[in-house]
Amino acid sequence: MKLTDVLDGTRIAAGGLKDFAKGIVHPTLRLGVTGLSRSGKTVFITALVHALLKSARLPVFEAHARGRITRCYFEPQPDDDLPRFTYENHLEALTGEQRRWPESTRRISQLRLTIEYEPQGLIARNLHGGKLHLDIIDYPGEWLLDLPLMSQSYAQWSAGTVAASRKTPRSTHARDWHEYLVALDSSAPADEQKALKASELFTGYLSRCRQDDVSLSTLPPGRFLMPGDLAGSPALSFAPLDVTPQYLPEAGSLAALMARRYDAYVSKIVKPFYFGHFARLDRQIVLVDVLSALNAGPAAVSDLKAALSATMSSFRIGANSIASNIFGRRVERVLFAATKADLLHHTSHNRLENILRVLVEDATHRADFTGATHDVAALAAIRATREATITRKGEDLACIVGTPQAGEEIGGLNFDGTGEAAIFPGDLPEDATAALDGSLEGQLKFVRFRPPLVKDTTFPHVRLDRAIEFLIGDRFA
Ligand code: GDP
């Protein structure tokens, strides 16, 4: 163990202790909501908060279904250094005249919801009278995938990143960057313009790998794709060089400049996020756009699996006992959720869940994940579709019906965002492992539907209540 590990551990312990002391008087649950961009974080948080504030139908959320939740309201968030999750703007987008999906997550934000309830136990009733602060922390999943960088040197990261970029399908998208990379001499004198150009081309490669048709997941450094407040900052002007994992940059060289910036990225961006926010979470939901990966093909699926595996090794083992509160907090429950299940007929919802289960189970076999309770779910935080059966050429097709967004196209048919359409999205196979071999590539037909029309009511959803029960249900004893 290195001295920095001990110091970092102490930092967690200090944060944990402070949270723990506060938690005795005011029970608080810090719920992290993450997932790669477009996985559905903003929609999930908006729907979750709306459902609790408006007392939606949530039969599987037991305390709620039994009428023990008495009041829900916003309170000022505890961390003054974080922006507030702009719930009101997101709700306005969904329910306003235009009925559109809200602006996606681009940085970390927070919201505190206080939930009052009738406690069951005598102690709870006397101690805190049935009040829970639910602190929801929304952050890009890209940042979570940066945590392994804390244990890699610049040379190790460079070698791994360059090697991965030489395999298909990454190599196709890395051409411009590779052309520039071969001309770069790592031991030549440091050159700012070369560092900038390399970082620009490398970022271009990462974004191409993230596009819908490629849909790769593990593309660190996360701030290159999701810079948050660091857009355009010099902290992001580095890139990998073609060096061996053992390479030691010479002072004053291009490699030394890159390595210095990489180290600064890890110590000034990755570590503060880890110790300041991530390590203080109690519960976590990881949203996963499984459908896009299935549709993009086997490379996207196996990359998603690798990303889930990396995500899991970030969650430290164990439950939030008093000891772990003092010696460092632990995420106690993690829910992996396949989002946008409403894009499939309900006959495929369990199948979607099983596919995610297979992807996650592979990764949970790793020893470092035992301890935190985890589960998987297929859900739609906001259901934009209904179901219908259509008979075509004597065959019954299980379809979904909704209003496709303007500009969407399927089978040569263009939609203008006004009329409804019935679409047969395709079926998921019964055998989950069969979905992972790439046979579904391009088989699923998705269009983006507009959000449902809700007037003074709550949003329809698929299994949102199950997710809530798993994530926070036990805290209403
Ligand atoms: P974020 O980047 O993780 O914050 O993702 P968003 O929450 O902004 O979601 C990205 C897009 O996915 C939205 O604009 C919607 O088009 C779609 N989406 C998210 N959740 C749902 C859902 O529950 N149902 C449907 N049909 N689409 C969803």
Residues whose N, C-alpha, C, O or C-beta is under 5 A from the ligand:
A	BS01	GDP	L36 S37 R38 S39 G40 K41 T42 V43 F44 W101 P102 E103 S104 T105 K340 D342 A380 A381 I382 R383 A384 R448
